[in-house]
Amino acid sequence: MGKYRILVRKTAADELARIPKKDLRRLVERILSLGEEPRPHGCQKLSAQERYRIRQGDYRVVCSVDDAGRTVEIFKVGHRSEIYGRE
């Protein structure tokens, strides 16, 4: 499978900026790995949306995958206790 481009919305970039440094490195590595495997093992499709949830420790990444355009768009990043219910 070829590479996918990773697009990060400004709101998601702002959320990443607030994540403690000790957790940030692994989270960024996980996001970058979506370029090789946009739907990794353990990712879950969110109901009623064409979006997926990826887990990394206590954090969640919500993204969409465009196979035709070969892109993964990151919508939200946050702690599992706060990620759901916000848009």
PDB file of N, CA, C and O in Angstrom:
ATOM      1  N   MET A   1       0.844  -1.185   0.000  1.00  0.00           N
ATOM      2  CA  MET A   1       0.000   0.000   0.000  1.00  0.00           C
ATOM      3  C   MET A   1       0.885   1.243   0.000  1.00  0.00           C
ATOM      4  O   MET A   1       1.904   1.282   0.688  1.00  0.00           O
ATOM      5  N   GLY A   2       0.500   2.246  -0.763  1.00  0.00           N
ATOM      6  CA  GLY A   2       1.285   3.465  -0.843  1.00  0.00           C
ATOM      7  C   GLY A   2       1.043   4.404   0.316  1.00  0.00           C
ATOM      8  O   GLY A   2       0.272   4.121   1.233  1.00  0.00           O
ATOM      9  N   LYS A   3       1.718   5.516   0.245  1.00  0.00           N
ATOM     10  CA  LYS A   3       1.624   6.502   1.324  1.00  0.00           C
ATOM     11  C   LYS A   3       0.373   7.360   1.210  1.00  0.00           C
ATOM     12  O   LYS A   3      -0.108   7.657   0.117  1.00  0.00           O
ATOM     13  N   TYR A   4      -0.141   7.751   2.382  1.00  0.00           N
ATOM     14  CA  TYR A   4      -1.233   8.711   2.490  1.00  0.00           C
ATOM     15  C   TYR A   4      -0.665   9.998   3.072  1.00  0.00           C
ATOM     16  O   TYR A   4       0.227   9.963   3.919  1.00  0.00           O
ATOM     17  N   ARG A   5      -1.187  11.139   2.611  1.00  0.00           N
ATOM     18  CA  ARG A   5      -0.808  12.421   3.208  1.00  0.00           C
ATOM     19  C   ARG A   5      -1.597  12.622   4.484  1.00  0.00           C
ATOM     20  O   ARG A   5      -2.773  12.261   4.549  1.00  0.00           O
ATOM     21  N   ILE A   6      -0.972  13.190   5.496  1.00  0.00           N
ATOM     22  CA  ILE A   6      -1.636  13.477   6.756  1.00  0.00           C
ATOM     23  C   ILE A   6      -1.979  14.961   6.777  1.00  0.00           C
ATOM     24  O   ILE A   6      -1.095  15.809   6.653  1.00  0.00           O
ATOM     25  N   LEU A   7      -3.260  15.275   6.934  1.00  0.00           N
ATOM     26  CA  LEU A   7      -3.718  16.657   7.056  1.00  0.00           C
ATOM     27  C   LEU A   7      -4.236  16.846   8.480  1.00  0.00           C
ATOM     28  O   LEU A   7      -5.042  16.048   8.959  1.00  0.00           O
ATOM     29  N   VAL A   8      -3.778  17.891   9.151  1.00  0.00           N
ATOM     30  CA  VAL A   8      -4.198  18.143  10.533  1.00  0.00           C
ATOM     31  C   VAL A   8      -4.951  19.461  10.568  1.00  0.00           C
ATOM     32  O   VAL A   8      -4.400  20.510  10.234  1.00  0.00           O
ATOM     33  N   ARG A   9      -6.220  19.402  10.976  1.00  0.00           N
ATOM     34  CA  ARG A   9      -7.005  20.630  11.101  1.00  0.00           C
ATOM     35  C   ARG A   9      -6.399  21.519  12.185  1.00  0.00           C
ATOM     36  O   ARG A   9      -5.748  21.027  13.107  1.00  0.00           O
ATOM     37  N   LYS A  10      -6.616  22.824  12.072  1.00  0.00           N
ATOM     38  CA  LYS A  10      -6.059  23.756  13.050  1.00  0.00           C
ATOM     39  C   LYS A  10      -6.542  23.423  14.452  1.00  0.00           C
ATOM     40  O   LYS A  10      -5.760  23.490  15.401  1.00  0.00           O
ATOM     41  N   THR A  11      -7.794  23.071  14.601  1.00  0.00           N
ATOM     42  CA  THR A  11      -8.313  22.744  15.941  1.00  0.00           C
ATOM     43  C   THR A  11      -7.571  21.542  16.528  1.00  0.00           C
ATOM     44  O   THR A  11      -7.270  21.522  17.721  1.00  0.00           O
ATOM     45  N   ALA A  12      -7.276  20.543  15.695  1.00  0.00           N
ATOM     46  CA  ALA A  12      -6.536  19.369  16.166  1.00  0.00           C
ATOM     47  C   ALA A  12      -5.099  19.746  16.505  1.00  0.00           C
ATOM     48  O   ALA A  12      -4.540  19.228  17.472  1.00  0.00           O
ATOM     49  N   ALA A  13      -4.495  20.636  15.728  1.00  0.00           N
ATOM     50  CA  ALA A  13      -3.130  21.090  16.015  1.00  0.00           C
ATOM     51  C   ALA A  13      -3.096  21.829  17.346  1.00  0.00           C
ATOM     52  O   ALA A  13      -2.156  21.669  18.126  1.00  0.00           O
ATOM     53  N   ASP A  14      -4.120  22.635  17.606  1.00  0.00           N
ATOM     54  CA  ASP A  14      -4.212  23.353  18.884  1.00  0.00           C
ATOM     55  C   ASP A  14      -4.351  22.362  20.032  1.00  0.00           C
ATOM     56  O   ASP A  14      -3.753  22.548  21.091  1.00  0.00           O
ATOM     57  N   GLU A  15      -5.144  21.304  19.824  1.00  0.00           N
ATOM     58  CA  GLU A  15      -5.318  20.281  20.860  1.00  0.00           C
ATOM     59  C   GLU A  15      -3.997  19.554  21.121  1.00  0.00           C
ATOM     60  O   GLU A  15      -3.660  19.267  22.269  1.00  0.00           O
ATOM     61  N   LEU A  16      -3.254  19.258  20.057  1.00  0.00           N
ATOM     62  CA  LEU A  16      -1.942  18.610  20.210  1.00  0.00           C
ATOM     63  C   LEU A  16      -0.990  19.481  21.026  1.00  0.00           C
ATOM     64  O   LEU A  16      -0.204  18.973  21.825  1.00  0.00           O
ATOM     65  N   ALA A  17      -1.065  20.787  20.822  1.00  0.00           N
ATOM     66  CA  ALA A  17      -0.169  21.711  21.522  1.00  0.00           C
ATOM     67  C   ALA A  17      -0.409  21.690  23.034  1.00  0.00           C
ATOM     68  O   ALA A  17       0.484  22.048  23.803  1.00  0.00           O
ATOM     69  N   ARG A  18      -1.596  21.278  23.466  1.00  0.00           N
ATOM     70  CA  ARG A  18      -1.926  21.252  24.893  1.00  0.00           C
ATOM     71  C   ARG A  18      -1.608  19.918  25.566  1.00  0.00           C
ATOM     72  O   ARG A  18      -1.778  19.788  26.779  1.00  0.00           O
ATOM     73  N   ILE A  19      -1.156  18.936  24.809  1.00  0.00           N
ATOM     74  CA  ILE A  19      -0.877  17.615  25.366  1.00  0.00           C
ATOM     75  C   ILE A  19       0.502  17.624  26.033  1.00  0.00           C
ATOM     76  O   ILE A  19       1.460  18.156  25.471  1.00  0.00           O
ATOM     77  N   PRO A  20       0.603  17.037  27.230  1.00  0.00           N
ATOM     78  CA  PRO A  20       1.903  17.012  27.925  1.00  0.00           C
ATOM     79  C   PRO A  20       2.985  16.359  27.070  1.00  0.00           C
ATOM     80  O   PRO A  20       2.727  15.393  26.351  1.00  0.00           O
ATOM     81  N   LYS A  21       4.200  16.901  27.159  1.00  0.00           N
ATOM     82  CA  LYS A  21       5.316  16.416  26.340  1.00  0.00           C
ATOM     83  C   LYS A  21       5.561  14.919  26.501  1.00  0.00           C
ATOM     84  O   LYS A  21       5.944  14.252  25.540  1.00  0.00           O
ATOM     85  N   LYS A  22       5.349  14.383  27.697  1.00  0.00           N
ATOM     86  CA  LYS A  22       5.625  12.964  27.929  1.00  0.00           C
ATOM     87  C   LYS A  22       4.716  12.064  27.085  1.00  0.00           C
ATOM     88  O   LYS A  22       5.084  10.931  26.774  1.00  0.00           O
ATOM     89  N   ASP A  23       3.539  12.559  26.714  1.00  0.00           N
ATOM     90  CA  ASP A  23       2.601  11.776  25.904  1.00  0.00           C
ATOM     91  C   ASP A  23       2.649  12.163  24.432  1.00  0.00           C
ATOM     92  O   ASP A  23       2.246  11.387  23.566  1.00  0.00           O
ATOM     93  N   LEU A  24       3.139  13.357  24.154  1.00  0.00           N
ATOM     94  CA  LEU A  24       3.063  13.922  22.805  1.00  0.00           C
ATOM     95  C   LEU A  24       3.859  13.117  21.780  1.00  0.00           C
ATOM     96  O   LEU A  24       3.372  12.877  20.675  1.00  0.00           O
ATOM     97  N   ARG A  25       5.072  12.700  22.128  1.00  0.00           N
ATOM     98  CA  ARG A  25       5.928  12.004  21.150  1.00  0.00           C
ATOM     99  C   ARG A  25       5.253  10.745  20.607  1.00  0.00           C
ATOM    100  O   ARG A  25       5.214  10.532  19.395  1.00  0.00           O
ATOM    101  N   ARG A  26       4.725   9.915  21.499  1.00  0.00           N
ATOM    102  CA  ARG A  26       4.094   8.674  21.050  1.00  0.00           C
ATOM    103  C   ARG A  26       2.828   8.957  20.243  1.00  0.00           C
ATOM    104  O   ARG A  26       2.515   8.241  19.291  1.00  0.00           O
ATOM    105  N   LEU A  27       2.111   9.998  20.627  1.00  0.00           N
ATOM    106  CA  LEU A  27       0.892  10.357  19.908  1.00  0.00           C
ATOM    107  C   LEU A  27       1.221  10.828  18.491  1.00  0.00           C
ATOM    108  O   LEU A  27       0.540  10.446  17.539  1.00  0.00           O
ATOM    109  N   VAL A  28       2.251  11.646  18.346  1.00  0.00           N
ATOM    110  CA  VAL A  28       2.667  12.127  17.017  1.00  0.00           C
ATOM    111  C   VAL A  28       3.161  10.955  16.169  1.00  0.00           C
ATOM    112  O   VAL A  28       2.857  10.886  14.978  1.00  0.00           O
ATOM    113  N   GLU A  29       3.919  10.034  16.770  1.00  0.00           N
ATOM    114  CA  GLU A  29       4.366   8.846  16.027  1.00  0.00           C
ATOM    115  C   GLU A  29       3.168   8.049  15.517  1.00  0.00           C
ATOM    116  O   GLU A  29       3.167   7.575  14.381  1.00  0.00           O
ATOM    117  N   ARG A  30       2.159   7.906  16.357  1.00  0.00           N
ATOM    118  CA  ARG A  30       0.956   7.158  15.976  1.00  0.00           C
ATOM    119  C   ARG A  30       0.244   7.850  14.809  1.00  0.00           C
ATOM    120  O   ARG A  30      -0.191   7.191  13.866  1.00  0.00           O
ATOM    121  N   ILE A  31       0.127   9.179  14.876  1.00  0.00           N
ATOM    122  CA  ILE A  31      -0.522   9.932  13.800  1.00  0.00           C
ATOM    123  C   ILE A  31       0.272   9.780  12.494  1.00  0.00           C
ATOM    124  O   ILE A  31      -0.316   9.551  11.437  1.00  0.00           O
ATOM    125  N   LEU A  32       1.593   9.905  12.565  1.00  0.00           N
ATOM    126  CA  LEU A  32       2.419   9.782  11.357  1.00  0.00           C
ATOM    127  C   LEU A  32       2.336   8.382  10.763  1.00  0.00           C
ATOM    128  O   LEU A  32       2.448   8.222   9.548  1.00  0.00           O
ATOM    129  N   SER A  33       2.142   7.361  11.605  1.00  0.00           N
ATOM    130  CA  SER A  33       2.045   5.992  11.094  1.00  0.00           C
ATOM    131  C   SER A  33       0.785   5.788  10.255  1.00  0.00           C
ATOM    132  O   SER A  33       0.701   4.832   9.485  1.00  0.00           O
ATOM    133  N   LEU A  34      -0.193   6.680  10.398  1.00  0.00           N
ATOM    134  CA  LEU A  34      -1.414   6.582   9.588  1.00  0.00           C
ATOM    135  C   LEU A  34      -1.112   6.800   8.108  1.00  0.00           C
ATOM    136  O   LEU A  34      -1.904   6.399   7.255  1.00  0.00           O
ATOM    137  N   GLY A  35       0.013   7.425   7.794  1.00  0.00           N
ATOM    138  CA  GLY A  35       0.422   7.604   6.400  1.00  0.00           C
ATOM    139  C   GLY A  35       0.700   6.273   5.717  1.00  0.00           C
ATOM    140  O   GLY A  35       0.487   6.134   4.513  1.00  0.00           O
ATOM    141  N   GLU A  36       1.171   5.300   6.478  1.00  0.00           N
ATOM    142  CA  GLU A  36       1.439   3.962   5.941  1.00  0.00           C
ATOM    143  C   GLU A  36       0.215   3.055   6.054  1.00  0.00           C
ATOM    144  O   GLU A  36      -0.083   2.290   5.137  1.00  0.00           O
ATOM    145  N   GLU A  37      -0.488   3.141   7.176  1.00  0.00           N
ATOM    146  CA  GLU A  37      -1.651   2.280   7.428  1.00  0.00           C
ATOM    147  C   GLU A  37      -2.774   3.155   7.996  1.00  0.00           C
ATOM    148  O   GLU A  37      -2.849   3.353   9.208  1.00  0.00           O
ATOM    149  N   PRO A  38      -3.654   3.681   7.119  1.00  0.00           N
ATOM    150  CA  PRO A  38      -4.671   4.638   7.567  1.00  0.00           C
ATOM    151  C   PRO A  38      -5.761   4.029   8.462  1.00  0.00           C
ATOM    152  O   PRO A  38      -6.460   4.748   9.175  1.00  0.00           O
ATOM    153  N   ARG A  39      -5.894   2.715   8.417  1.00  0.00           N
ATOM    154  CA  ARG A  39      -6.873   2.046   9.289  1.00  0.00           C
ATOM    155  C   ARG A  39      -6.150   0.933  10.058  1.00  0.00           C
ATOM    156  O   ARG A  39      -6.317  -0.247   9.748  1.00  0.00           O
ATOM    157  N   PRO A  40      -5.348   1.313  11.060  1.00  0.00           N
ATOM    158  CA  PRO A  40      -4.549   0.314  11.767  1.00  0.00           C
ATOM    159  C   PRO A  40      -5.418  -0.633  12.591  1.00  0.00           C
ATOM    160  O   PRO A  40      -6.581  -0.344  12.872  1.00  0.00           O
ATOM    161  N   HIS A  41      -4.839  -1.757  12.968  1.00  0.00           N
ATOM    162  CA  HIS A  41      -5.535  -2.720  13.821  1.00  0.00           C
ATOM    163  C   HIS A  41      -6.013  -1.994  15.075  1.00  0.00           C
ATOM    164  O   HIS A  41      -5.254  -1.253  15.700  1.00  0.00           O
ATOM    165  N   GLY A  42      -7.259  -2.207  15.434  1.00  0.00           N
ATOM    166  CA  GLY A  42      -7.806  -1.578  16.631  1.00  0.00           C
ATOM    167  C   GLY A  42      -8.527  -0.268  16.371  1.00  0.00           C
ATOM    168  O   GLY A  42      -9.166   0.271  17.276  1.00  0.00           O
ATOM    169  N   CYS A  43      -8.440   0.259  15.151  1.00  0.00           N
ATOM    170  CA  CYS A  43      -9.173   1.495  14.891  1.00  0.00           C
ATOM    171  C   CYS A  43     -10.653   1.148  14.792  1.00  0.00           C
ATOM    172  O   CYS A  43     -11.019   0.035  14.415  1.00  0.00           O
ATOM    173  N   GLN A  44     -11.482   2.100  15.130  1.00  0.00           N
ATOM    174  CA  GLN A  44     -12.916   1.828  15.175  1.00  0.00           C
ATOM    175  C   GLN A  44     -13.657   2.891  14.382  1.00  0.00           C
ATOM    176  O   GLN A  44     -13.406   4.086  14.541  1.00  0.00           O
ATOM    177  N   LYS A  45     -14.581   2.446  13.520  1.00  0.00           N
ATOM    178  CA  LYS A  45     -15.409   3.379  12.762  1.00  0.00           C
ATOM    179  C   LYS A  45     -16.432   3.975  13.707  1.00  0.00           C
ATOM    180  O   LYS A  45     -17.073   3.257  14.474  1.00  0.00           O
ATOM    181  N   LEU A  46     -16.584   5.286  13.651  1.00  0.00           N
ATOM    182  CA  LEU A  46     -17.565   5.950  14.504  1.00  0.00           C
ATOM    183  C   LEU A  46     -18.928   5.874  13.829  1.00  0.00           C
ATOM    184  O   LEU A  46     -19.042   6.103  12.625  1.00  0.00           O
ATOM    185  N   SER A  47     -19.945   5.558  14.590  1.00  0.00           N
ATOM    186  CA  SER A  47     -21.283   5.391  14.031  1.00  0.00           C
ATOM    187  C   SER A  47     -21.809   6.715  13.488  1.00  0.00           C
ATOM    188  O   SER A  47     -21.537   7.779  14.044  1.00  0.00           O
ATOM    189  N   ALA A  48     -22.548   6.637  12.421  1.00  0.00           N
ATOM    190  CA  ALA A  48     -23.207   7.767  11.763  1.00  0.00           C
ATOM    191  C   ALA A  48     -22.226   8.785  11.178  1.00  0.00           C
ATOM    192  O   ALA A  48     -22.634   9.883  10.798  1.00  0.00           O
ATOM    193  N   GLN A  49     -20.954   8.440  11.102  1.00  0.00           N
ATOM    194  CA  GLN A  49     -19.966   9.350  10.521  1.00  0.00           C
ATOM    195  C   GLN A  49     -18.981   8.531   9.704  1.00  0.00           C
ATOM    196  O   GLN A  49     -18.799   7.338   9.947  1.00  0.00           O
ATOM    197  N   GLU A  50     -18.357   9.170   8.749  1.00  0.00           N
ATOM    198  CA  GLU A  50     -17.283   8.506   8.006  1.00  0.00           C
ATOM    199  C   GLU A  50     -15.956   8.856   8.666  1.00  0.00           C
ATOM    200  O   GLU A  50     -15.024   9.324   8.013  1.00  0.00           O
ATOM    201  N   ARG A  51     -15.890   8.624   9.945  1.00  0.00           N
ATOM    202  CA  ARG A  51     -14.681   8.921  10.709  1.00  0.00           C
ATOM    203  C   ARG A  51     -14.272   7.710  11.523  1.00  0.00           C
ATOM    204  O   ARG A  51     -15.064   6.805  11.785  1.00  0.00           O
ATOM    205  N   TYR A  52     -13.010   7.727  11.911  1.00  0.00           N
ATOM    206  CA  TYR A  52     -12.443   6.616  12.674  1.00  0.00           C
ATOM    207  C   TYR A  52     -11.803   7.134  13.955  1.00  0.00           C
ATOM    208  O   TYR A  52     -11.360   8.280  14.035  1.00  0.00           O
ATOM    209  N   ARG A  53     -11.768   6.259  14.952  1.00  0.00           N
ATOM    210  CA  ARG A  53     -11.118   6.586  16.208  1.00  0.00           C
ATOM    211  C   ARG A  53      -9.903   5.687  16.358  1.00  0.00           C
ATOM    212  O   ARG A  53      -9.996   4.470  16.194  1.00  0.00           O
ATOM    213  N   ILE A  54      -8.771   6.287  16.668  1.00  0.00           N
ATOM    214  CA  ILE A  54      -7.542   5.543  16.901  1.00  0.00           C
ATOM    215  C   ILE A  54      -7.121   5.813  18.335  1.00  0.00           C
ATOM    216  O   ILE A  54      -7.142   6.956  18.791  1.00  0.00           O
ATOM    217  N   ARG A  55      -6.740   4.761  19.044  1.00  0.00           N
ATOM    218  CA  ARG A  55      -6.323   4.905  20.435  1.00  0.00           C
ATOM    219  C   ARG A  55      -4.805   4.917  20.534  1.00  0.00           C
ATOM    220  O   ARG A  55      -4.112   4.187  19.826  1.00  0.00           O
ATOM    221  N   GLN A  56      -4.307   5.759  21.423  1.00  0.00           N
ATOM    222  CA  GLN A  56      -2.890   5.754  21.792  1.00  0.00           C
ATOM    223  C   GLN A  56      -2.834   6.059  23.279  1.00  0.00           C
ATOM    224  O   GLN A  56      -2.922   7.216  23.690  1.00  0.00           O
ATOM    225  N   GLY A  57      -2.689   5.022  24.076  1.00  0.00           N
ATOM    226  CA  GLY A  57      -2.697   5.200  25.525  1.00  0.00           C
ATOM    227  C   GLY A  57      -4.036   5.758  25.968  1.00  0.00           C
ATOM    228  O   GLY A  57      -5.087   5.219  25.622  1.00  0.00           O
ATOM    229  N   ASP A  58      -3.996   6.835  26.730  1.00  0.00           N
ATOM    230  CA  ASP A  58      -5.226   7.469  27.220  1.00  0.00           C
ATOM    231  C   ASP A  58      -5.770   8.506  26.242  1.00  0.00           C
ATOM    232  O   ASP A  58      -6.739   9.199  26.549  1.00  0.00           O
ATOM    233  N   TYR A  59      -5.156   8.613  25.075  1.00  0.00           N
ATOM    234  CA  TYR A  59      -5.565   9.622  24.105  1.00  0.00           C
ATOM    235  C   TYR A  59      -6.282   8.998  22.918  1.00  0.00           C
ATOM    236  O   TYR A  59      -6.099   7.823  22.600  1.00  0.00           O
ATOM    237  N   ARG A  60      -7.100   9.814  22.275  1.00  0.00           N
ATOM    238  CA  ARG A  60      -7.848   9.386  21.108  1.00  0.00           C
ATOM    239  C   ARG A  60      -7.605  10.359  19.971  1.00  0.00           C
ATOM    240  O   ARG A  60      -7.457  11.563  20.184  1.00  0.00           O
ATOM    241  N   VAL A  61      -7.567   9.813  18.742  1.00  0.00           N
ATOM    242  CA  VAL A  61      -7.426  10.613  17.527  1.00  0.00           C
ATOM    243  C   VAL A  61      -8.644  10.294  16.672  1.00  0.00           C
ATOM    244  O   VAL A  61      -8.931   9.127  16.408  1.00  0.00           O
ATOM    245  N   VAL A  62      -9.362  11.326  16.238  1.00  0.00           N
ATOM    246  CA  VAL A  62     -10.516  11.141  15.358  1.00  0.00           C
ATOM    247  C   VAL A  62     -10.117  11.657  13.981  1.00  0.00           C
ATOM    248  O   VAL A  62      -9.695  12.804  13.829  1.00  0.00           O
ATOM    249  N   CYS A  63     -10.262  10.778  12.967  1.00  0.00           N
ATOM    250  CA  CYS A  63      -9.817  11.143  11.621  1.00  0.00           C
ATOM    251  C   CYS A  63     -10.773  10.586  10.570  1.00  0.00           C
ATOM    252  O   CYS A  63     -11.622   9.740  10.852  1.00  0.00           O
ATOM    253  N   SER A  64     -10.605  11.089   9.356  1.00  0.00           N
ATOM    254  CA  SER A  64     -11.311  10.520   8.209  1.00  0.00           C
ATOM    255  C   SER A  64     -10.253  10.065   7.212  1.00  0.00           C
ATOM    256  O   SER A  64      -9.142  10.594   7.180  1.00  0.00           O
ATOM    257  N   VAL A  65     -10.615   9.078   6.402  1.00  0.00           N
ATOM    258  CA  VAL A  65      -9.686   8.530   5.411  1.00  0.00           C
ATOM    259  C   VAL A  65     -10.309   8.699   4.031  1.00  0.00           C
ATOM    260  O   VAL A  65     -11.438   8.271   3.792  1.00  0.00           O
ATOM    261  N   ASP A  66      -9.565   9.324   3.127  1.00  0.00           N
ATOM    262  CA  ASP A  66      -9.996   9.482   1.745  1.00  0.00           C
ATOM    263  C   ASP A  66      -9.075   8.623   0.878  1.00  0.00           C
ATOM    264  O   ASP A  66      -7.964   9.031   0.540  1.00  0.00           O
ATOM    265  N   ASP A  67      -9.555   7.426   0.524  1.00  0.00           N
ATOM    266  CA  ASP A  67      -8.726   6.509  -0.258  1.00  0.00           C
ATOM    267  C   ASP A  67      -8.461   7.030  -1.661  1.00  0.00           C
ATOM    268  O   ASP A  67      -7.367   6.838  -2.191  1.00  0.00           O
ATOM    269  N   ALA A  68      -9.435   7.681  -2.267  1.00  0.00           N
ATOM    270  CA  ALA A  68      -9.252   8.209  -3.622  1.00  0.00           C
ATOM    271  C   ALA A  68      -8.203   9.316  -3.632  1.00  0.00           C
ATOM    272  O   ALA A  68      -7.356   9.365  -4.524  1.00  0.00           O
ATOM    273  N   GLY A  69      -8.257  10.206  -2.638  1.00  0.00           N
ATOM    274  CA  GLY A  69      -7.313  11.313  -2.557  1.00  0.00           C
ATOM    275  C   GLY A  69      -6.043  10.973  -1.793  1.00  0.00           C
ATOM    276  O   GLY A  69      -5.135  11.797  -1.685  1.00  0.00           O
ATOM    277  N   ARG A  70      -5.981   9.730  -1.254  1.00  0.00           N
ATOM    278  CA  ARG A  70      -4.812   9.261  -0.491  1.00  0.00           C
ATOM    279  C   ARG A  70      -4.465  10.215   0.654  1.00  0.00           C
ATOM    280  O   ARG A  70      -3.303  10.569   0.850  1.00  0.00           O
ATOM    281  N   THR A  71      -5.502  10.629   1.415  1.00  0.00           N
ATOM    282  CA  THR A  71      -5.268  11.517   2.548  1.00  0.00           C
ATOM    283  C   THR A  71      -5.944  10.981   3.806  1.00  0.00           C
ATOM    284  O   THR A  71      -6.953  10.279   3.746  1.00  0.00           O
ATOM    285  N   VAL A  72      -5.359  11.332   4.936  1.00  0.00           N
ATOM    286  CA  VAL A  72      -5.955  11.094   6.254  1.00  0.00           C
ATOM    287  C   VAL A  72      -6.063  12.462   6.900  1.00  0.00           C
ATOM    288  O   VAL A  72      -5.059  13.155   7.063  1.00  0.00           O
ATOM    289  N   GLU A  73      -7.289  12.861   7.275  1.00  0.00           N
ATOM    290  CA  GLU A  73      -7.494  14.171   7.894  1.00  0.00           C
ATOM    291  C   GLU A  73      -7.778  13.984   9.376  1.00  0.00           C
ATOM    292  O   GLU A  73      -8.704  13.268   9.759  1.00  0.00           O
ATOM    293  N   ILE A  74      -6.970  14.636  10.204  1.00  0.00           N
ATOM    294  CA  ILE A  74      -7.112  14.555  11.655  1.00  0.00           C
ATOM    295  C   ILE A  74      -8.052  15.669  12.096  1.00  0.00           C
ATOM    296  O   ILE A  74      -7.793  16.847  11.848  1.00  0.00           O
ATOM    297  N   PHE A  75      -9.160  15.283  12.762  1.00  0.00           N
ATOM    298  CA  PHE A  75     -10.154  16.258  13.212  1.00  0.00           C
ATOM    299  C   PHE A  75      -9.973  16.646  14.666  1.00  0.00           C
ATOM    300  O   PHE A  75     -10.013  17.827  15.009  1.00  0.00           O
ATOM    301  N   LYS A  76      -9.773  15.652  15.521  1.00  0.00           N
ATOM    302  CA  LYS A  76      -9.702  15.911  16.957  1.00  0.00           C
ATOM    303  C   LYS A  76      -8.640  15.031  17.589  1.00  0.00           C
ATOM    304  O   LYS A  76      -8.408  13.901  17.158  1.00  0.00           O
ATOM    305  N   VAL A  77      -8.000  15.565  18.614  1.00  0.00           N
ATOM    306  CA  VAL A  77      -7.036  14.818  19.405  1.00  0.00           C
ATOM    307  C   VAL A  77      -7.274  15.216  20.849  1.00  0.00           C
ATOM    308  O   VAL A  77      -7.349  16.403  21.165  1.00  0.00           O
ATOM    309  N   GLY A  78      -7.391  14.231  21.722  1.00  0.00           N
ATOM    310  CA  GLY A  78      -7.579  14.594  23.124  1.00  0.00           C
ATOM    311  C   GLY A  78      -7.597  13.397  24.033  1.00  0.00           C
ATOM    312  O   GLY A  78      -7.570  12.247  23.595  1.00  0.00           O
ATOM    313  N   HIS A  79      -7.642  13.700  25.319  1.00  0.00           N
ATOM    314  CA  HIS A  79      -7.717  12.657  26.335  1.00  0.00           C
ATOM    315  C   HIS A  79      -9.054  11.944  26.205  1.00  0.00           C
ATOM    316  O   HIS A  79     -10.063  12.558  25.859  1.00  0.00           O
ATOM    317  N   ARG A  80      -9.056  10.655  26.482  1.00  0.00           N
ATOM    318  CA  ARG A  80     -10.274   9.861  26.291  1.00  0.00           C
ATOM    319  C   ARG A  80     -11.449  10.392  27.094  1.00  0.00           C
ATOM    320  O   ARG A  80     -12.598  10.190  26.701  1.00  0.00           O
ATOM    321  N   SER A  81     -11.192  11.066  28.210  1.00  0.00           N
ATOM    322  CA  SER A  81     -12.284  11.557  29.046  1.00  0.00           C
ATOM    323  C   SER A  81     -12.975  12.782  28.435  1.00  0.00           C
ATOM    324  O   SER A  81     -14.069  13.154  28.858  1.00  0.00           O
ATOM    325  N   GLU A  82     -12.332  13.411  27.436  1.00  0.00           N
ATOM    326  CA  GLU A  82     -12.914  14.631  26.895  1.00  0.00           C
ATOM    327  C   GLU A  82     -13.148  14.636  25.389  1.00  0.00           C
ATOM    328  O   GLU A  82     -13.705  15.599  24.862  1.00  0.00           O
ATOM    329  N   ILE A  83     -12.746  13.606  24.697  1.00  0.00           N
ATOM    330  CA  ILE A  83     -12.760  13.623  23.225  1.00  0.00           C
ATOM    331  C   ILE A  83     -14.165  13.517  22.634  1.00  0.00           C
ATOM    332  O   ILE A  83     -14.437  14.124  21.598  1.00  0.00           O
ATOM    333  N   TYR A  84     -15.045  12.774  23.254  1.00  0.00           N
ATOM    334  CA  TYR A  84     -16.355  12.518  22.654  1.00  0.00           C
ATOM    335  C   TYR A  84     -17.332  13.644  22.946  1.00  0.00           C
ATOM    336  O   TYR A  84     -17.299  14.253  24.015  1.00  0.00           O
ATOM    337  N   GLY A  85     -18.207  13.913  21.974  1.00  0.00           N
ATOM    338  CA  GLY A  85     -19.266  14.887  22.169  1.00  0.00           C
ATOM    339  C   GLY A  85     -18.903  16.312  21.800  1.00  0.00           C
ATOM    340  O   GLY A  85     -19.747  17.203  21.891  1.00  0.00           O
ATOM    341  N   ARG A  86     -17.656  16.552  21.382  1.00  0.00           N
ATOM    342  CA  ARG A  86     -17.265  17.890  20.937  1.00  0.00           C
ATOM    343  C   ARG A  86     -17.016  17.859  19.439  1.00  0.00           C
ATOM    344  O   ARG A  86     -16.568  16.854  18.889  1.00  0.00           O
ATOM    345  N   GLU A  87     -17.311  18.959  18.802  1.00  0.00           N
ATOM    346  CA  GLU A  87     -17.008  19.049  17.367  1.00  0.00           C
ATOM    347  C   GLU A  87     -16.488  20.420  17.066  1.00  0.00           C
ATOM    348  O   GLU A  87     -16.169  20.720  15.916  1.00  0.00           O
TER     349      GLU A  87
END
